[in-house]
Amino acid sequence: MQNDQLALAQTRGSVDPRVKRPLPAWVSTTALLLPTYGWLTIAIFLPLLTMLAFSFMSATPMGKTPVEFTLKQYRAFIDQPYLLRIGFNSLMMGFWTTLFCAILGFLAAVALVRATVGKTRETLLVLILLPFWTNGLVRVFSWTMVLRENGFLDNILHMVVPDAGSISILYTRYAVVLGLVHGYLPYMILTCYIALVTIDDAIIEAAASLGARWWTILYKILIPMAAPGLISGAVLIFIPVIGSFMEPRILGGRVGVTMGTVIEDQFTQAFNWPLGASLSFTLLAVVLAIFATFSGVLRGRTAG
């Protein structure tokens, strides 16, 4: 009996050398994340750190002017007050673009979820994604053909009312917002669609059976439950819009001066990279402050 127990203990204590021990969990996790974070470091973090260093320089380091580290570039909004007006116009442009995208995108997402099924829904989703399949520059220039004087819109109007004047809005802020809404609307539709498609139909049916009107269902059920999609879409739209420069430059002309166009000019025309970098990081700080404020308000409402 004792011999059997001793043999069993020896068998349990022995380890087959041919059996490989599994790697620790942190090794496999690191191996999976390393390519992604390595690419982010090379493509995003290093350029951002380089621009951050440029923003504290007195001149572009590639030139012949002696370079000194200074905070002068961050005083641009004090030394050049017109930048405050341009910055405010950029924020308002982002606000109106995001607002129109939220209204149109949410209604379009509701229509997709509630009024379509099967292949019809899939076809409409493909049509929504079509703008992403064409070059952005082509899309913007196509709007100039529509909005300019004697353009497509004017020709349609004159076919209906021959004596009507021109309704050209090209080179106005309305044209800029219109072009931006066209370019960024799919983001809002898709984020709202993803949020709405997860809502159980039984909730809507129960509200309707209890006598709730359609506007009550919209404001009391759909909008609150789709709030994550609306917020995600707003973030995806607002941040790139306030820094956009292609649509304001092409559709806005002289009135299309925004922080995006000013920053672009500093890098491509004035060759003042430190000022362009400082304006970029100042704009980034303002955007982060805005979203930090609104996220705090939203968390407070959720907790309440």
N, C-alpha and C positions, 0 to 999 in steps of 0.2 A: 504493500500500500504506500509506504513511504517512498519507495522507488518510483512508483507511478506519479506521485505528486512532484517529485524532484524533476522528472522528465518533462512534465507539463510546464513547470516554471521555467525550465531551460528553453522550451519551445516558444513560450510567450516572450521571453526576454531577448531571444535572438532576432535579428533584423536581416532580411534578405538583402544582400548588397545590390542585387539587380533592380530592386524597387527604388525609383527616384522619389525623393521627398518633394512635395509641392512647394512652389515658390511662395514667399510671403505675399499677402494681399497688396501691400504698398508697392511692391515691385511691378506687378501686373498693371495696377492703376497708373503708376508713373509712366510705364511704357505706352499705355493708351493715350494719356494726356500730353505726353512730350511733343509729338508732332504738331498738335493743335496750338499749344502754348508757344512752341518754338516759332511757328509761322506768325502768330500774333506778335511776338516780340520783335521779329525781324521786319514785318510789314507795317506794324502800327505803333508799338511802343517806342522803338528806336527813332523813327521819324518824328514822333511827338516830342520826345526828349530833345532831339536836335533842334526843333523849332522853339522849344522852351528856352534852350540855351541862347539861340539867336535873339529872342525877345529881350534879353538883358544886355545885348551888345549895342555899341554906339554906331556901328556901321556894318555893312555886309562883309563877312570875313574873306570873301573871294576877291575883293577889290584891293586897291593900293592904300586906302585910308587906314590909319592906325586904329586898331580895335580896342575899345575899353568896355568894361562891364559897368552898366549904369541902369537906373530905373527910369530914365528920361522917356523911353518909348511908352511906358504905361501912363504918362501924363498927357497923352495925345488928346484925350477927351477934355482936358482942362485947357491945354494950349491951343486946341483947334475946336472951338465949341460947335462948329457946324457938324462935327461927327456925332454929337448927341442927337441932332435932328435926324440924321441919316440912320442912326441906330434905332431911334423910336419908330421911324417909318418901316424899318426892316421887321421890328417886332409886330407892328400892326399888320404888315403884309402876311406874316406868319399866322397871326391870330385869325384874320379873315379867311385865309386859305384853309386853315384847320377847321374853322367853323363850318364853312360851306361843304368841305369834304365830310364832316361828321353828319350833317343833315342829309346830304345826298347819299352818302355811303350807307348810313343806317337804314334809310328807306329802301334802297336797292337791295340790301341784305335781307330785310324783312320780306320783300317781294320774292326773292330767291327761295327763302326757306318756306314761306307760307303758301305761295301760289304756284310753285313748280315742283315737279318730281321727275325722277328718272333721267332720261336722255335730254329732256328739255333743260333741266337744271345744269347738267354737265355742259351742254352747248353754250348756255349763257355764261357760265363760269369761264369757259375758253374765250368767249368774246370779251369778257372783262379783262382777261390777261393779255389780250392782243397788243395794247400799247407797249408792254414790256418786250415785245418781239421786234419792235422797230427802234431805230436810233433816235435818241432824245432830240438831237439837233434837227432831224427831219420833222419830228412832231411839232417843234416850236416854229420852224419856218412855214409849215403848213398853215399855222394859225395866221401868219402874216398875209397869206393869200385870201383868207376868209375875212379878216377884220379890216384890211386896208381900204382906202377909198377906191371905188369902182371894183371892189373885190367880190367874192362870191356872195357875201351877205347883202351888199348893195345891189347886186344884179337881181337877187331874189326879190328884194323890196321894190325895185323899179319895174319888175314884171307885174307885181300886184298893184302898185301905185306909181304910175309913170312919172308924175310930177313931184314925187317925194325927194327930199334932199338926201345927202349922204349921212349914214349913221356910223361912219367909221370910228372905231374906238382904239385903233392902233396907236401906239406910243402914248398910252395912258396907263394909269395904275389899274384900271379895270381890266385891260388886256393882260397885264402881268398876272393878276390874280386868276383870271380865266385860264391862262396857260398853265399856271401852277396847279390849279384844281384838276385840270385834265390829266396832268402828269402824275399826281399823287393820289387821286381818288381810288384807284384799285387797292392801295394799301388799306384804306379804311373799309372798303367793301369786304375784303377778305378777312380782316380781323373781326369785324362785326358778324360776318357769316359764321365764322368758327364758334363765336360765343352764342349765337342764336340757335345754331343747329343742335346744340346740346340741351336746349330747353325741352322738357317733356311736354308733348302735346296735351297730355291729360290736365296739366295746369291751366292751359288756355281754355280747354273745354269746360273745366270746372268753373272758371271765372265767368265764362259766357253763360253757362247754365244757371248761375246765380244772379244773372241780370246785368253783368258788367258791360258797359258800352265799349266800342272799339278803342276810343281814346283813353278810357280808364285802363284797359288791358295794356295799351301802349305805354302809358306813363307810370303805371303801378307795377307792371310785371316785366314787360319786354326791356324797357330802358334800364331799370335797376339790374336785371339779370345779365344784360349785355354790357354793363359798365366796364368790365375788364377789357372787352374788345374795343370799346370806344377809347379808353385810356391808352391802350397799346397803339391804336391807330393814330391818336393825337401825338404821341411821342415820336412815332415813325415819320410823321409828316412835319411837325413844327420844327424839329431840330434841323433837318436839311433845308427847309424852305427859307429860314432866316439867313442862311449862308449861301443861298443859290445866287448865281450870277448870270447864267445863260439866258433864262427867261426874262429877267429884268432888262438885260442889255439889248436883246433882240426885240422884245415886245414893248418895252417901256421907253426906249430911246433916251432922250434927255431927262425924262422924269423917272427913269428906271434906275437911279443911283441908289444902291443899297450897300450894306456892309460887305456883302459878297463881292460886288463889283469894285468897291474901294480896296478890299484886301487883294483881289486879283490884280488890280493896277499896281499895287505896291510890289508885287512879285514879278510882274511881267513888263511893266512900263517904267516905273520909277526906280526899279532895282533896289528898293529899300526893304530888304527882307526882315530886318529887326522890327520895323514898324508894322509890317504885315503880320508877323508872328504875334506881336503884342496885341494887335487888334483881334486876332483870332482867339487868343486865350482869354481876352477880356469878354468877348462875345460868348465863349464857352462858359465862363464863370457866371455870366448873367443868366444863361439858359439853365444851368444847374441850380442856381438859386431859385429860379421860377418853379422848376419842377420839385425842388425840395419843399418849397412853401405849399404847393398844391398837394403833394403827397401827404404832408402833415395834416392838411385839412381833410383829405379823403380818409385817412386813418382815423381821425377824430370822429367823423360821421359814422364810419363803420363800427367803431367802438360804442358810439352812442346808440 
